[in-house]
Amino acid sequence: MGIVAPAMQIVLAKFSRTGKHVWSQCIEGELTPAGFAVDPSGNVALAAMSWKTYPQGFFLRKLDGAGATIWSKTFLPYSGSLIARSVAVDGGGDIVVGADTTDVIDFGGGPVGSTSPALIVVRFNSAGAHTWTRSFGECTGCARMWDARVAFAPTGNIVAVGRAFPGVIDFGTGG
């Protein structure tokens, strides 16, 4: 069975271990996938960027193992851009997103970000509730960070990586 994508859309498909098609779907909108991850229960966390809107933002969607949406959230900065770069899930289904922004954004824990490029790491619990957000790269001596990528370590800690310009970057240690 084929999928008709009448415009630029995300196509998501699941296959069995033997390569048999299980399900597939189109997610409408001028979207670009930023990343996805699968939790131990088979649920899919998908982050995608919207290029058609201004300000530019992203959505985070959790789908069950059959492809049905469990929850979906959209995030837009006040006026600049917010670009999701990666997504990861831990063994309990918590989700972390690596993003970068050129503006201020509120994921549910208060405004974070900067007018200079900043790396964002945001964590949600398995039900989609905001847990915490960290922003790095606000201009102190003109340090700038972007291209955020994230992963969960086996211990549950989060590892983040990004690109930086010279300057001071405070990761919460004071310098």
N, C-alpha and C positions, 0 to 999 in steps of 0.2 A: 504494500500500500504506500503510495507517495503522498508527500505534503506539498501543497501549493503555497508558495510564499509570494504574495502579490507585490510586496515592497521589501525594503531592507528590514529583515526581522531576525530574531534569534531562533535557531532551530535546535531543539534539544531532543535527544534520542537515547533510549536505554536498550541494551542488547543482553542476551543471556550469555553464559560462559561459552556456549557453543556458537555464538554469533547470531542467534535467532533474534529478530526484532521483537521487543516486548512492548514498547510504546514510544511515541514521538509526538511532538507538538511544536507549533510556532508561537512565539511570544511577540505580539504586535508592537510596533513602534520603531522609530529610527534608533535602534539600539545596537550596541557592540558588547559582546560578552567580555567581562573583565576577569572572571574566574569562577570556578565552581569547585565544590568539594562534597564528598559523600560521607555521612556519619555511619556508625556501626549498625544502625537500624535500617539503612538503605535510603534515608531521606537525603535530598539534594539541596545544598545551599548555593544559590546562584546570584552573583553580582553582575550588573550590566550598566553601562553608561548610556546616557541619552545625549545625542549630539544635536538634536533638532531644537531643543529648548535653550533659552538663556534666562537665568544662569544655567550652566551645565551641571547636571547632577547625576546621581545614580540610584538604582533601586536594588534592594536585597530581597530575595524571595526564597522561601523554604517550601519545597515540594516533598510529598510523601513518595514512597517507593513505586506507586502507580502513576506518578506524575501530577497528582492533584495538588493545588496550592494549599498549604497549611496556613501561611501568613505571608504578607508582602509589605514592604516599607519603602517609601521614596524619600530621598534626602536631597535638598537643594540648598546651596549657600545663599547668602543674602544678595550678592550681585556678581561674584566672580565665577570660578570653575571649581568643581569638586569631582575628581576622577578616581573611581575605584580601580585598583591595580591587581588585587588578589584577595582570595577568601580561603579560610581554612576552618575545619571543624575538629573538635576534640572528641574523646571517647564518650563523653556525656551529651554530645550534640550541641555544645556551646559553639558560637561562631565568632570569628575574628576577621575583620576586613582591614586591609592596607589600602590607604588612599592618599591622594595629595590634593591640596587646595590652594587657591590664591585669595581666599576670603574667609569669613567667619561662618561657622556652621554649628548647629545644635542638634546632636543625635539623641538628646533626651537627658543629658546630664549638665546642661549649661553650655554657653557659647565657647568654642575653641577655634583655633586657626589664626590666620594672619593675612595681611595684604601682600606679604612676600611669600613665595612658595614654601609650604610646610608639609611635612609628612604627618599623616593621621593614622593612628591605630585605634580601632574601636571594637569593643567586645559586646556581644549580645548573648543572653542565655538561650537555651533551646526553644523557649516560647517566643523569642523575639524581643524580649525586654532589654533595654539598654543596661549594661553592667558598668562599663567605664570607657572613657576616651582619653587618649594622650595625643598631644600635638607637639611636634618637634621641628625646629628649623626657623622659628620666628626670627626676624632679623636682629641679631646681636653681633655687630661687626660684620653684617651682611652675610651671615650663614644662611644657606638655602638648601632645603632638602626636597626631593620628589622621587617618583618611581618606587613607591612603597610596596614591598612584598612581605608577606607574613606567613608563619607556620607555627603549629603547636609542637612543642617538644613532648616526648613521652611522659614527662613529669607534669604536664599541663601548663608549663611556662610557655610564653610566647616569644618567638624570635622574629625580629623585624630587620629588614635591610632596605636601603634606599641610596640614592645618589646625593652628594652634598657639594656645595661650593665652600671655599675657605671661610672660616669664621668660627665663632664659639657656638656649639650646639649643646644645650642642656637636656640631658635625658632624665632629669629628676634628681641628679646628684649635686646640683649647684654649678656645674661647669663641664 
